[in-house]
Amino acid sequence: MVRFNILLLLVILFCALGGVTSQHKARKLFQAMDAEQERARQLDVEFGQLQLELSTWATSTRIEKIAREKLKMRAPEAARIITATSGTQGGGR
């Protein structure tokens, strides 16, 4: 009977240690998941900031300003503008 009680005690100890170990692993995994969720939130914020920056850099007024100032471009005079039309006006072929 003593051997049986010792065996049961050992089984109970192993089960208890298993429960403590699994609880510890679960807490560690939860902390890791929480850290990754925070990182995902930070990346979402950074992505939004980058999209805002991209839209700022790509505005047409900024592009026109760079074309005028750095590239010395200008709009053509009205007399030098030629409009292309298709040859099928007036019910052609």
N, C-alpha and C positions, 0 to 999 in steps of 0.2 A: 504494500500500500504506500510506503514511503517513496518508493521509486516512481510510482504513478503520480504522486503529488509533486515530486520534483520535476517530472516530465511536464505536467500541466503548468507548473510555475515557469519553466523554460519557454513553453509555447506562449504563455501570456506575455512574458518579457519580450519575446521576439515580435509578437503582434503589436505590443505597445511601442517598441522601437520602430517598427514599420510604419505605424500611424504617425509618430513624431517626425520621421524622415519624410513621409509623403506630405505632411502639413508644411514642413520647412521648404520642400521643393515647390509646393503650390504657392507659397508666399513669395519665393524668389521669382517664379514665373510671373506672378501678378505684378511685382515691381518692375520687371523687365518689360511687360506689356504696357504698363503705365508710362514708363520712360519712352517707349517707342511711339505711343499715342501723342505724347508731348512733342516729340521730334516731328511727327507728322503735322501737328498744328503749327509748329514753327516753320516748316517747309511750305505750308499753305499760305502763311502770312508773307513769307519771302517771295513766293510765286506771284501773289497779288501785287506786291511792290514792284517786282520786275515787269509785270504786265503794264502797270501804270507808267513806269519809266520808259518802256518800249513805245507806248502810245504817245508819250511826250516827245521822244526823239523822232518819231515818224510823222509829226504834224506837217501839213503842207506849208504853213507859214514858216516854219523853221527851215524846211528844204528850200523854199524860195529865197530866204535870207542868205543861206549858204551859197546858193547859186549866184546871187547878185554880188555878195561880198568876196567870197573866196575864188569863185570860178569866173567872175566878171561877166556873167551872162545877163542878158536883158531881153525883154519882149520885143518881137519884131515890129517895125512900123506898119501901120495899117495898109499903106500902099504896097508893101512887099508881101502881103499875105495872099496866097493863091488858094482858092477853094477847088478841090477836085470833085467832079461830078461823074456819074456813070453815063455812058452813051445811050442808055435805054430810056431816057426821059421822053415823054411825048408818044408813048405807045409803039416803040421800035419793034424789034423782032420778037 
